[in-house]
């Protein structure tokens, strides 16, 4: 993996639906905007995973400087079973609260 110079902020995030039955893992360079896009997709009934499963509630995120690291971490987490993802989420969010307010 080769790194480019520069400082930026990238996030991996895990969002869910209101009932917390679905987990979606993604990567973005602007979490506030991305969360709004997920919400808009639901409201507009777009044919996306987020819209189909009503997924827009933030449970977990990690911050990175390098996009390559963020993408690698996203792929790693996407390969996990639900139980392992839930254990990860509970390391920073033991009550599984929706964290969207942190980015409003």
DSSP file (Angstrom, degrees, kcal/mol; ACC not computed):
  #  RESIDUE AA STRUCTURE BP1 BP2  ACC     N-H-->O    O-->H-N    N-H-->O    O-->H-N    TCO  KAPPA ALPHA  PHI   PSI    X-CA   Y-CA   Z-CA
    1    1 A X              0   0    0      0, 0.0     2,-0.4     0, 0.0    68,-0.0   0.000 360.0 360.0 360.0 129.3    0.0    0.0    0.0
    2    2 A X        -     0   0    0     66,-0.0     2,-0.4     0, 0.0    66,-0.1  -0.881 360.0-146.7-108.6 136.0    1.5    3.4   -1.0
    3    3 A X        -     0   0    0     -2,-0.4     2,-0.3    65,-0.0    63,-0.0  -0.800   4.2-144.4-104.7 141.7    0.6    6.6    0.8
    4    4 A X        -     0   0    0     -2,-0.4     2,-0.1     1,-0.1     0, 0.0  -0.704  29.2-103.4 -97.0 154.4    0.2   10.0   -0.7
    5    5 A X  S    S+     0   0    0     -2,-0.3     2,-0.2     2,-0.1    -1,-0.1  -0.421  73.0  74.6 -74.9 152.5    1.3   13.1    1.2
    6    6 A X        -     0   0    0     -2,-0.1     2,-0.5     2,-0.0    -2,-0.1  -0.419  69.3-102.4 127.5 158.6   -1.4   15.4    2.7
    7    7 A X        +     0   0    0     -2,-0.2     2,-0.3    59,-0.0    59,-0.1  -0.966  47.1 145.8-121.5 121.1   -3.7   15.5    5.7
    8    8 A X        -     0   0    0     57,-0.7     2,-0.5    -2,-0.5    -2,-0.0  -0.848  41.9-115.9-138.9 173.4   -7.4   14.8    5.2
    9    9 A X        +     0   0    0     -2,-0.3     2,-0.3    20,-0.2    56,-0.2  -0.979  31.2 172.8-121.7 127.7  -10.1   13.2    7.3
   10   10 A X  E     -A   64   0A   0     54,-2.7    54,-3.0    -2,-0.5     2,-0.4  -0.941  12.2-156.5-127.9 151.5  -11.8   10.0    6.3
   11   11 A X  E     -AB  63  28A   0     17,-3.3    17,-2.3    -2,-0.3     2,-0.4  -0.961  13.5-156.3-128.2 144.1  -14.3    8.0    8.2
   12   12 A X  E     -AB  62  27A   0     50,-1.9    50,-2.1    -2,-0.4     2,-0.3  -0.924  30.8-177.5-105.2 148.3  -15.5    4.4    8.3
   13   13 A X  E     -AB  61  26A   0     13,-2.3    13,-2.3    -2,-0.4     2,-0.5  -0.978  26.6-147.0-145.9 155.0  -19.0    4.2    9.8
   14   14 A X  E     +AB  60  25A   0     46,-2.5    45,-2.9    -2,-0.3    46,-1.5  -0.993  23.4 179.9-124.4 124.5  -21.6    1.7   10.8
   15   15 A X  E     -AB  58  24A   0      9,-2.6     9,-2.5    -2,-0.5     2,-0.2  -0.797   2.2-174.4-120.0 165.0  -25.2    2.7   10.5
   16   16 A X  E     -AB  57  23A   0     41,-2.0    41,-2.4    -2,-0.3    40,-1.9  -0.821  26.9 -96.7-144.2 179.1  -28.5    0.9   11.3
   17   17 A X    >   -     0   0    0      5,-0.6     3,-1.5    38,-0.3    38,-0.2  -0.465  50.2 -91.1 -95.8 176.5  -32.2    1.1   11.0
   18   18 A X  T 3  S+     0   0    0     36,-0.4    36,-0.1     1,-0.3    37,-0.1   0.849 128.6  47.3 -59.1 -36.2  -34.5    2.2   13.9
   19   19 A X  T 3  S-     0   0    0      1,-0.0    -1,-0.3     0, 0.0     0, 0.0   0.520 106.7-128.2 -83.7  -5.3  -35.0   -1.4   15.1
   20   20 A X  S <  S+     0   0    0     -3,-1.5    -2,-0.1     2,-0.1     3,-0.1   0.839  72.1 125.0  61.9  36.6  -31.2   -2.0   14.9
   21   21 A X        +     0   0    0      1,-0.1     2,-0.4     2,-0.0    -1,-0.1   0.597  62.8  51.7 -98.3 -14.2  -31.8   -5.2   12.8
   22   22 A X        -     0   0    0     31,-0.1    -5,-0.6    32,-0.1     2,-0.4  -0.967  64.3-159.8-127.1 139.6  -29.5   -4.2    9.9
   23   23 A X  E     -B   16   0A   0     -2,-0.4     2,-0.4    -7,-0.2    -7,-0.2  -0.975   6.5-173.3-119.6 134.9  -25.9   -3.0    9.8
   24   24 A X  E     -B   15   0A   0     -9,-2.5    -9,-2.6    -2,-0.4     2,-0.5  -0.995   6.8-159.8-126.1 129.9  -24.3   -1.1    7.0
   25   25 A X  E     +B   14   0A   0     -2,-0.4     2,-0.3   -11,-0.2   -11,-0.2  -0.930  22.3 157.8-111.9 132.3  -20.6   -0.2    6.9
   26   26 A X  E     -B   13   0A   0    -13,-2.3   -13,-2.3    -2,-0.5     2,-0.3  -0.859  31.4-131.8-142.9 177.2  -19.3    2.6    4.7
   27   27 A X  E     +B   12   0A   0     -2,-0.3     2,-0.3   -15,-0.2   -15,-0.2  -0.986  29.4 158.8-134.5 144.2  -16.5    5.0    4.1
   28   28 A X  E     -B   11   0A   0    -17,-2.3   -17,-3.3    -2,-0.3     3,-0.2  -0.978  42.8-136.5-156.6 163.3  -16.6    8.7    3.5
   29   29 A X  S    S+     0   0    0     -2,-0.3     2,-0.2   -19,-0.2   -20,-0.2   0.440 103.3  38.0-102.5  -2.6  -14.6   11.9    3.7
   30   30 A X     >  -     0   0    0    -19,-0.1     4,-2.3     1,-0.1    -1,-0.2  -0.729  64.7-175.9-148.2  93.8  -17.5   13.9    5.1
   31   31 A X  H  > S+     0   0    0     -2,-0.2     4,-2.7     1,-0.2     5,-0.2   0.864  82.0  55.9 -64.6 -39.0  -19.6   12.0    7.6
   32   32 A X  H  > S+     0   0    0      1,-0.2     4,-1.7     2,-0.2    -1,-0.2   0.942 112.3  42.3 -58.5 -48.2  -22.2   14.7    8.2
   33   33 A X  H  > S+     0   0    0      1,-0.2     4,-2.3     2,-0.2    -1,-0.2   0.904 113.6  52.6 -66.0 -41.2  -23.0   15.0    4.5
   34   34 A X  H  X S+     0   0    0     -4,-2.3     4,-2.2     1,-0.2    -2,-0.2   0.900 107.5  51.0 -64.3 -41.2  -23.0   11.2    4.0
   35   35 A X  H  X S+     0   0    0     -4,-2.7     4,-2.1     1,-0.2    -1,-0.2   0.901 110.4  50.0 -62.3 -39.8  -25.4   10.6    6.9
   36   36 A X  H  X S+     0   0    0     -4,-1.7     4,-2.9    -5,-0.2    -2,-0.2   0.888 107.8  54.1 -64.9 -38.6  -27.8   13.2    5.3
   37   37 A X  H  X S+     0   0    0     -4,-2.3     4,-2.4     2,-0.2    -2,-0.2   0.907 107.5  50.0 -62.6 -41.4  -27.5   11.4    1.9
   38   38 A X  H  X S+     0   0    0     -4,-2.2     4,-1.5     2,-0.2    -1,-0.2   0.932 112.5  47.4 -61.0 -44.6  -28.6    8.2    3.5
   39   39 A X  H  X S+     0   0    0     -4,-2.1     4,-2.3     1,-0.2    -2,-0.2   0.917 111.3  50.8 -63.0 -43.7  -31.5    9.9    5.1
   40   40 A X  H  X S+     0   0    0     -4,-2.9     4,-2.6     1,-0.2    -1,-0.2   0.884 105.5  56.3 -62.0 -39.3  -32.4   11.6    1.8
   41   41 A X  H  <>S+     0   0    0     -4,-2.4     5,-2.2     1,-0.2     4,-0.4   0.878 108.8  47.7 -60.5 -37.4  -32.3    8.3    0.0
   42   42 A X  H ><5S+     0   0    0     -4,-1.5     3,-1.1     3,-0.2    -2,-0.2   0.951 113.2  46.8 -66.9 -49.3  -34.9    6.9    2.5
   43   43 A X  H 3<5S+     0   0    0     -4,-2.3    -2,-0.2     1,-0.3    -1,-0.2   0.848 116.1  44.7 -63.4 -34.9  -37.2    9.9    2.1
   44   44 A X  T 3<5S-     0   0    0     -4,-2.6    -1,-0.3    -5,-0.2    -2,-0.2   0.456 106.8-128.2 -88.3  -1.3  -37.0    9.9   -1.7
   45   45 A X  T < 5 +     0   0    0     -3,-1.1    -3,-0.2    -4,-0.4    -4,-0.1   0.857  42.0 177.6  55.6  38.6  -37.4    6.1   -1.8
   46   46 A X      < -     0   0    0     -5,-2.2     2,-1.9    -6,-0.2    -1,-0.1  -0.322  41.8-106.4 -65.8 155.9  -34.3    5.7   -3.9
   47   47 A X  S    S+     0   0    0      4,-0.1     2,-0.3     3,-0.1    -1,-0.1  -0.464  76.8 122.7 -88.1  67.4  -33.4    2.1   -4.8
   48   48 A X  S  > S-     0   0    0     -2,-1.9     4,-2.7    -7,-0.1     5,-0.2  -0.792  76.6-109.4-119.8 165.0  -30.4    1.9   -2.4
   49   49 A X  H  > S+     0   0    0     -2,-0.3     4,-2.3     1,-0.2     6,-0.2   0.924 120.3  52.4 -57.5 -45.2  -29.6   -0.5    0.4
   50   50 A X  H  >>S+     0   0    0      1,-0.2     5,-2.2     2,-0.2     4,-0.6   0.899 112.1  44.9 -60.3 -42.1  -30.1    2.4    2.9
   51   51 A X  H >45S+     0   0    0      3,-0.2     3,-0.7     2,-0.2    -1,-0.2   0.934 112.1  50.8 -68.2 -46.4  -33.6    3.2    1.4
   52   52 A X  H 3<5S+     0   0    0     -4,-2.7    -2,-0.2     1,-0.2    -1,-0.2   0.890 123.2  30.4 -59.1 -41.7  -34.7   -0.4    1.3
   53   53 A X  H 3<5S-     0   0    0     -4,-2.3    -1,-0.2    -5,-0.2    -2,-0.2   0.291 106.2-119.9-104.8   9.3  -33.8   -1.2    4.9
   54   54 A X  T <<5 +     0   0    0     -3,-0.7     2,-0.7    -4,-0.6   -36,-0.4   0.897  51.2 169.9  56.4  45.8  -34.3    2.4    6.3
   55   55 A X      < +     0   0    0     -5,-2.2   -38,-0.3    -6,-0.2    -1,-0.2  -0.807  26.0 112.2 -98.6 113.2  -30.7    2.6    7.4
   56   56 A X        +     0   0    0    -40,-1.9     2,-0.6    -2,-0.7   -39,-0.2   0.303  39.9 110.7-157.9   8.7  -29.5    6.1    8.5
   57   57 A X  E     -A   16   0A   0    -41,-2.4   -41,-2.0    -3,-0.2     2,-0.3  -0.839  61.4-133.5-102.2 118.1  -28.7    5.9   12.3
   58   58 A X  E     +A   15   0A   0     -2,-0.6    41,-3.3   -43,-0.2    42,-0.3  -0.503  35.2 160.2 -74.5 125.9  -25.1    6.1   13.2
   59   59 A X  E     +     0   0A   0    -45,-2.9     2,-0.3     1,-0.4   -44,-0.2   0.647  65.3   8.4-110.4 -27.9  -23.8    3.6   15.7
   60   60 A X  E     +A   14   0A   0    -46,-1.5   -46,-2.5    36,-0.1    -1,-0.4  -0.997  56.0 173.3-157.3 147.0  -20.0    3.6   15.2
   61   61 A X  E     -A   13   0A   0     -2,-0.3     2,-0.3   -48,-0.2   -48,-0.2  -0.986  11.8-160.1-154.9 156.0  -17.3    5.5   13.4
   62   62 A X  E     -A   12   0A   0    -50,-2.1   -50,-1.9    -2,-0.3     2,-0.4  -0.974  18.5-135.6-132.8 149.0  -13.5    5.7   13.1
   63   63 A X  E     +A   11   0A   0     -2,-0.3     2,-0.3   -52,-0.2   -52,-0.2  -0.852  22.6 179.9-109.9 140.6  -11.4    8.5   11.8
   64   64 A X  E     -A   10   0A   0    -54,-3.0   -54,-2.7    -2,-0.4     3,-0.1  -0.949  29.1-153.5-136.3 155.0   -8.4    8.2    9.4
   65   65 A X  S    S+     0   0    0     -2,-0.3   -57,-0.7   -56,-0.2     2,-0.5   0.738  86.3  57.9 -93.1 -31.8   -6.0   10.5    7.7
   66   66 A X     >  -     0   0    0      1,-0.1     4,-1.8   -59,-0.1     3,-0.4  -0.883  69.3-149.2-108.8 127.9   -5.3    8.2    4.8
   67   67 A X  H  > S+     0   0    0     -2,-0.5     4,-2.8     1,-0.2     5,-0.2   0.843  98.8  60.7 -60.4 -34.6   -8.0    7.0    2.5
   68   68 A X  H  > S+     0   0    0      1,-0.2     4,-2.1     2,-0.2    -1,-0.2   0.900 106.0  46.4 -62.1 -39.7   -6.1    3.8    1.9
   69   69 A X  H  > S+     0   0    0     -3,-0.4     4,-2.4     2,-0.2    -1,-0.2   0.903 112.1  50.8 -67.7 -40.9   -6.3    2.9    5.6
   70   70 A X  H  X S+     0   0    0     -4,-1.8     4,-2.6     2,-0.2    -2,-0.2   0.923 111.7  46.8 -62.9 -44.7  -10.0    3.8    5.8
   71   71 A X  H  X S+     0   0    0     -4,-2.8     4,-2.4     2,-0.2    -1,-0.2   0.906 111.9  50.8 -65.2 -41.3  -10.8    1.6    2.8
   72   72 A X  H  X S+     0   0    0     -4,-2.1     4,-2.1    -5,-0.2    -1,-0.2   0.909 112.2  47.1 -62.6 -41.4   -8.8   -1.3    4.1
   73   73 A X  H  X S+     0   0    0     -4,-2.4     4,-2.7     2,-0.2     5,-0.2   0.905 110.1  52.8 -67.6 -41.3  -10.6   -1.0    7.5
   74   74 A X  H  X S+     0   0    0     -4,-2.6     4,-2.7     1,-0.2    -2,-0.2   0.938 110.7  47.2 -58.1 -47.4  -14.0   -0.8    5.8
   75   75 A X  H  X S+     0   0    0     -4,-2.4     4,-1.1     1,-0.2    -1,-0.2   0.891 111.0  52.4 -62.8 -39.6  -13.3   -4.0    3.9
   76   76 A X  H >< S+     0   0    0     -4,-2.1     3,-0.6    -5,-0.2     4,-0.3   0.952 112.8  43.3 -60.4 -49.8  -12.0   -5.7    7.0
   77   77 A X  H >< S+     0   0    0     -4,-2.7     3,-1.9     1,-0.2    -2,-0.2   0.886 107.8  59.1 -66.3 -39.3  -15.2   -4.8    9.0
   78   78 A X  H 3< S+     0   0    0     -4,-2.7    -1,-0.2     1,-0.3    -2,-0.2   0.791 101.6  57.1 -60.4 -26.1  -17.5   -5.7    6.1
   79   79 A X  T << S+     0   0    0     -4,-1.1    -1,-0.3    -3,-0.6    -2,-0.2   0.533  91.3  97.0 -81.7  -5.5  -16.0   -9.2    6.2
   80   80 A X  S <  S-     0   0    0     -3,-1.9     2,-0.1    -4,-0.3    -3,-0.0  -0.430  78.3-110.6 -83.9 157.2  -17.0   -9.8    9.8
   81   81 A X     >  -     0   0    0     -2,-0.1     4,-1.9     1,-0.1     3,-0.4  -0.427  36.9-104.1 -75.0 160.6  -20.1  -11.5   11.2
   82   82 A X  H  > S+     0   0    0      1,-0.2     4,-2.7     2,-0.2     5,-0.2   0.881 118.7  57.8 -54.6 -43.2  -22.7   -9.4   12.9
   83   83 A X  H  > S+     0   0    0      1,-0.2     4,-2.0     2,-0.2    -1,-0.2   0.897 107.2  47.0 -59.1 -42.2  -21.7  -10.5   16.3
   84   84 A X  H  > S+     0   0    0     -3,-0.4     4,-2.0     2,-0.2    -1,-0.2   0.878 111.5  51.4 -68.3 -37.7  -18.1   -9.2   15.8
   85   85 A X  H  X S+     0   0    0     -4,-1.9     4,-2.7     2,-0.2    -2,-0.2   0.908 109.2  51.0 -63.9 -41.4  -19.4   -5.9   14.4
   86   86 A X  H  X S+     0   0    0     -4,-2.7     4,-2.3     1,-0.2    -2,-0.2   0.891 107.9  52.2 -64.1 -39.4  -21.7   -5.5   17.5
   87   87 A X  H  X S+     0   0    0     -4,-2.0     4,-0.6    -5,-0.2    -1,-0.2   0.906 110.6  48.7 -61.6 -41.4  -18.7   -6.1   19.8
   88   88 A X  H >X S+     0   0    0     -4,-2.0     3,-1.4     1,-0.2     4,-0.6   0.942 110.3  50.4 -62.9 -48.4  -16.8   -3.4   17.9
   89   89 A X  H >X S+     0   0    0     -4,-2.7     4,-2.0     1,-0.3     3,-1.4   0.907 105.9  56.7 -56.2 -43.7  -19.7   -1.0   18.2
   90   90 A X  H 3< S+     0   0    0     -4,-2.3     4,-0.3     1,-0.3    -1,-0.3   0.636  89.1  75.1 -68.4 -13.3  -20.0   -1.6   21.9
   91   91 A X  H << S+     0   0    0     -3,-1.4    -1,-0.3    -4,-0.6    -2,-0.2   0.832 119.5  13.1 -67.1 -29.7  -16.4   -0.6   22.5
   92   92 A X  H << S+     0   0    0     -3,-1.4    -2,-0.2    -4,-0.6    -1,-0.2   0.529 140.4  36.5-116.8 -12.4  -17.4    3.1   22.0
   93   93 A X    ><  +     0   0    0     -4,-2.0     3,-2.0    -5,-0.2    -2,-0.2  -0.527  60.4 167.1-141.7  67.8  -21.2    2.8   22.2
   94   94 A X  T 3  S+     0   0    0     -4,-0.3    -4,-0.1     1,-0.3    -1,-0.1   0.748  80.9  48.3 -61.5 -25.3  -22.1    0.2   24.8
   95   95 A X  T 3  S-     0   0    0     -5,-0.0    -1,-0.3     2,-0.0    -5,-0.1   0.365 107.0-124.2 -95.4   5.4  -25.8    1.3   24.9
   96   96 A X    <   +     0   0    0     -3,-2.0    -2,-0.1     1,-0.2     2,-0.1   0.876  47.1 173.7  53.2  42.9  -26.1    1.3   21.1
   97   97 A X        -     0   0    0    -38,-0.1     2,-0.5     1,-0.1    -1,-0.2  -0.442  40.4-104.4 -74.5 152.8  -27.3    4.9   21.1
   98   98 A X        -     0   0    0      1,-0.1     3,-0.3    -2,-0.1   -39,-0.2  -0.700  31.7-166.4 -78.3 127.9  -27.7    6.7   17.8
   99   99 A X    >   +     0   0    0    -41,-3.3     3,-2.0    -2,-0.5     4,-0.3   0.227  53.4 112.6-103.0  11.6  -24.7    9.1   17.4
  100  100 A X  G >   +     0   0    0    -42,-0.3     3,-2.5     1,-0.3    -1,-0.2   0.831  66.4  70.5 -55.1 -34.5  -26.0   11.3   14.5
  101  101 A X  G >  S+     0   0    0     -3,-0.3     3,-1.1     1,-0.3    -1,-0.3   0.739  85.6  68.4 -58.3 -23.1  -26.2   14.3   16.9
  102  102 A X  G <  S+     0   0    0     -3,-2.0    -1,-0.3     1,-0.2    -2,-0.2   0.693 106.9  39.0 -68.1 -16.9  -22.4   14.4   16.9
  103  103 A X  G <         0   0    0     -3,-2.5    -1,-0.2    -4,-0.3    -2,-0.2   0.051 360.0 360.0-123.0  23.6  -22.4   15.4   13.3
  104  104 A X    <         0   0    0     -3,-1.1    -1,-0.1    -4,-0.0    -2,-0.1   0.453 360.0 360.0 -94.1 360.0  -25.4   17.8   13.1
